[in-house]
Amino acid sequence: MAHQLPPPGDWRSWVIMGGRGAGKTRAGAEWVRAQVEGALPLDEGACKRVALVGETLDQVREVMVFGDSGILACSPPDRRPAWQASRRCLVWPNGAEAMVFSAHDPEGLRGPQFDAAWVDELAKWKKARDTWDMLQFALRLGDHPRVCVTTTPRNVDVLKELLALDSTVVTHATTETNRANLAESFLQEVRARYGNTRLARQELDGVLLGDAEGALWTQEMLERARGLAAPGDFDRIVVAVDPPAGEGKAADACGIVVAGVLCEGPPQGWRAWVLEDATVQGVSPTGWAEAAVAAYGRWQADRIVAEVNQGGAMVEAMLRQVAPQVPLRKVHATRGKVARAEPVAALYEQGRVGHLGELAPLEDQMGLMTAGGFDGPGSPDRVDALVWALSELVVAPAEGWRRPRVRSL
């Protein structure tokens, strides 16, 4: 396919932006092969040392190296490299090597040097800026070191700056471009569910979107939240639950968000961290109650906070059925979603909320929450749970709340 072929010209970075399943991984794997292989299996290629960089070591190994479209699957038997697990390295019959690196460890790229690199899912890396910068210093071998970037787009600064460089070329593809290799039921389901939403334009059409008009949470705010270092101890942890109105696959998801707070000085200066998005969909009331209680136990939380506007008695009964003694605070929504969300968004604007771990689905919903309402499909269940959690911890702590003991995670 055209988007999988390297563009002509004297470029430094080739960015392949596409929807989920558009064939980006196969393109990256074939590009690496083209760089290291010669005319015959033992002949030298253009490059001898390649960096393979993904979000985690597991993802590099399972997707870029051993995946269905990874390097080993694309290589014929006489050119297939050997995997040396102890070195986290692929070695080709002609001596070329590809070393594996994690974006969680930018310093791992300090020292090695390369003449090519394949970078996967740059837009979702938590330490994208630091890792990308370290990789640029490492690309110093050969006459013209190059990097291939395969990613589903997200509105993050490091990607936007890369795309703006004169030395960068871009190819683009939608999910449907690779229809021949995807289940037709998958394509029908995701298009039916997400239609012409912003999420579909990003995740299926591979379009780099800016902030929604009037967005309460901008991408700049979210990127700052990802970079706020978390403490080892929290003074209080809660699990917030936004139960769905119905049940079954057609119902909205049950938003379940875990957050912790660090109480230093007056409440006006308290900082909070979102610790986990444990949201579930398509489960029974007992199922989401079990998921909420499991998150409560997993984080040794102090309390579950649950919205009870719809079926208040049922919500409490489900949670009590699973864990009779769990501390529970029932909250009622007396204002609209936007009015409730605005004070929480202000915390992000002040740099007082951090994000810990992988929270992409939650962050996608946050980016669609605008001053005019939710600009996405269905209900913003994850955002609702987030708002309840941070409101409980920071916006309006309970009267007479006493500072509990500090806990270590």
Helices and strands as residue ranges (DSSP letters): G 2-4, E 13-18, H 24-36, E 49-54, H 57-59, I 60-65, H 71-74, G 77-79, E 82-84, E 89-91, E 97-102, G 106-109, E 116-120, G 122-124, H 128-138, E 146-151, H 157-164, E 168-173, G 175-181, H 184-194, H 198-203, H 219-226, E 233-234, E 236-242, E 255-262, G 267-269, E 271-277, H 285-298, E 303-307, H 312-322, E 328-331, H 337-349, E 353-355, H 360-367, E 369-370, E 373-374, H 381-390, I 391-395, E 407-408
